[in-house]
Amino acid sequence: MGPSLALKLIGECGTDLKAGPSAKHFTSWLCLAPGNKISGGKVLSSRTRRSSSRAAALLRLAATTVGRSDTALGAFYRRCPYVLGRRRR
């Protein structure tokens, strides 16, 4: 995460991230947490909501940038689909 991306994220969210009760509430507020529809213990669908939040767009951009980088974190990011199993369509 570069300095310009960090400044934009601070500009969007502010410096006090303790305003929300937990990190789960923060990710839900940014529409980054999946909305699971569960019936009988089985997950029927799991999609994230659409968002016009610039902070969410910045975090998605940061994740894509890390995935393309030549760092250990980038290698981990690229290896995750193979370890977890790719989704079938």
C-alpha positions in Angstrom: 0.0 0.0 0.0 1.6 3.2 -1.1 1.5 6.6 0.5 -1.0 8.1 -1.9 -3.4 5.1 -1.5 -3.1 5.4 2.3 -3.8 9.1 2.2 -6.9 8.6 0.1 -8.2 5.9 2.4 -7.6 8.1 5.5 -9.4 10.9 3.7 -12.4 8.7 3.0 -12.7 6.9 6.4 -11.0 9.3 8.8 -8.4 8.6 11.4 -10.7 7.3 14.1 -11.5 3.7 13.1 -12.7 2.9 16.6 -16.0 4.6 15.9 -17.5 1.2 14.9 -17.7 -1.7 17.3 -15.5 -4.2 15.4 -13.7 -4.9 12.2 -16.6 -6.9 11.0 -18.9 -3.9 11.2 -16.3 -1.8 9.3 -16.1 -4.3 6.4 -19.9 -4.6 6.4 -20.2 -0.8 6.2 -17.9 -0.8 3.2 -20.0 -3.5 1.6 -17.0 -5.8 1.5 -18.5 -8.6 3.6 -20.6 -11.2 1.8 -24.3 -11.3 2.6 -24.9 -15.0 3.1 -28.3 -16.4 2.5 -28.5 -19.6 4.6 -31.4 -22.1 4.8 -31.2 -25.3 6.8 -27.5 -24.8 7.4 -26.7 -24.7 3.7 -25.4 -21.5 2.0 -27.7 -20.7 -0.9 -25.8 -17.7 -2.1 -23.0 -15.5 -1.0 -22.5 -12.2 -2.8 -21.2 -8.8 -1.7 -23.5 -5.9 -2.1 -22.9 -3.2 -4.7 -21.2 -0.2 -3.3 -20.4 3.3 -4.4 -17.9 3.8 -1.6 -14.6 5.1 -2.7 -12.9 3.5 0.3 -14.1 0.1 -0.8 -12.9 0.7 -4.3 -9.5 1.8 -2.9 -9.2 -1.4 -0.9 -10.1 -3.6 -3.9 -7.5 -1.7 -5.9 -4.9 -2.3 -3.2 -5.7 -6.1 -3.2 -5.3 -6.3 -7.0 -2.0 -4.4 -6.8 -0.7 -6.7 -4.1 -1.7 -9.7 -6.2 0.4 -8.5 -9.1 3.5 -7.5 -7.1 6.7 -9.5 -6.7 6.5 -9.8 -3.0 5.8 -12.7 -0.5 2.4 -11.3 0.1 1.7 -11.2 -3.7 2.8 -14.9 -4.0 0.5 -15.8 -1.1 -2.4 -14.0 -2.8 -1.8 -15.8 -6.1 -1.5 -19.2 -4.3 -4.7 -18.9 -2.3 -7.2 -20.0 -5.1 -5.2 -23.2 -5.6 -5.0 -24.0 -1.9 -8.7 -23.2 -1.2 -10.0 -24.6 -4.5 -11.3 -22.4 -7.3 -15.0 -21.9 -7.7 -16.7 -23.7 -10.4 -19.1 -21.9 -12.6 
